[in-house]
Amino acid sequence: MKLAFLLQLAFVCSSALSQGSLRPFPQHSAYTEAVIIPNHISQKELDDKVRSFYNQWKKIYLKKSSCSDSYYIWGENTGKMHQCVSEGQGYGMIIVAQMSGYDTTAQNVFDGLYNYYKEHPSKRSNYLMSWAQSKDCEKFEESSAADGDIDIAFSLLLANSQWTSNGRINYLQEAINIITAIEEQEINKQSLNILQSNSIENDSNDYFDMRSSDFIPSEIRAFSLTGSKIWSRAIDNNYKLFNLLQKEYSKETGLVPDFIQHINTKPGPAKQFYLESKYDGMYNYNACRVPWRVATDFIVNGDSRARLFVEPINKWIRETTEGNPDNISAGYTLSGDDLKSRNFEALSFISSFSVSAMVDSKNQVWLNKLWDYLVAFKAKDFDYYDNSIKMLALIILSHNYWTPK
């Protein structure tokens, strides 16, 4: 009996190794105890929806480079000359690492995505990615984008946990390289806010400004493996900043703006047309990611500050929509008014509110409705941004997201 058991165990281990996935999908990960998931359907149904949408997402957005043996995530609406942005590359690398096991080609795909990242460095650092790349394989933007770099670094840590670093790519060392570069060029050394890119130096006018969605505590927490204490300090400082913004500018809604200015003196929402649009100081297409990014820190790490931050957002969105996801608008003022002409569905907003709802059981009915609403949309009706954020949200919502602990 003992010998038979050992042989069976050896077979299971060898099968796992042959598939190359140490944490294959589905994972049904250990979330913080208070976290909820949709409970009106079975776990199998949740997993099947993730698999189904992953197949669609991969077919539409994973593209083979015409210039090398690499892959990129097609950013279809990111500009006429841009085929890919680092933000999308980071999303894709995380998604593929999380879906390994179900996707038997995942490691090869991930390595191709990694190759594309390495082929398109920013001007100031070979480890930080150019924020946008053109179709001609030659031209790409010289500066980086912090959120893309953070996601890529995190994905390399996932890759190390998923496939180890004993193969062609030393994922762990590559992660350390990019994490070190982020610390050197994308962190404000005084206020410890996340800089928007590595083009911003300490004498720049916007050195004390930030894009709110660049604060990704659940990921940068993992960067402490380098031994640097800056990451825990950055998490503390940015939670304090977000709490201050809620108290000063959004007591009723808890919302934060796309861009924050003057962090070293009097932090506040950016002025109109600070960088992108007249909505730069409002809850728009950058800040819509914040509830997802912050709530995830409670979901997988149990940081109570994350739960406290999203609680007023959850309460407000339930009330303002009257519990109907169809009433979610694509943008709000910090006081909670709909932005004009934004009464259409945007999966980036819906997905983020869905993840933030997971932090408390009083959101259970709301969460179930959000899940049904989210999965009903067809991929062909939305762009890479909405669909990629939806894909990440489905992994989290279905109890399958994990971190490289």
PyMOL commands that set and color helices and strands:
alter all, ss='L'
color gray80, all
select helices_A, chain A and resi 2-19+43-61+86-99+106-119+146-163+171-185+212-214+217-226+230-249+287-301+304-320+325-327+347-359+361-376+379-381+384-397
alter helices_A, ss='H'
color red, helices_A
select strands_A, chain A and resi 62-64+71-73+82-85+132-134+210-211+259-261+268-269
alter strands_A, ss='S'
color yellow, strands_A
deselect
rebuild
show_as cartoon
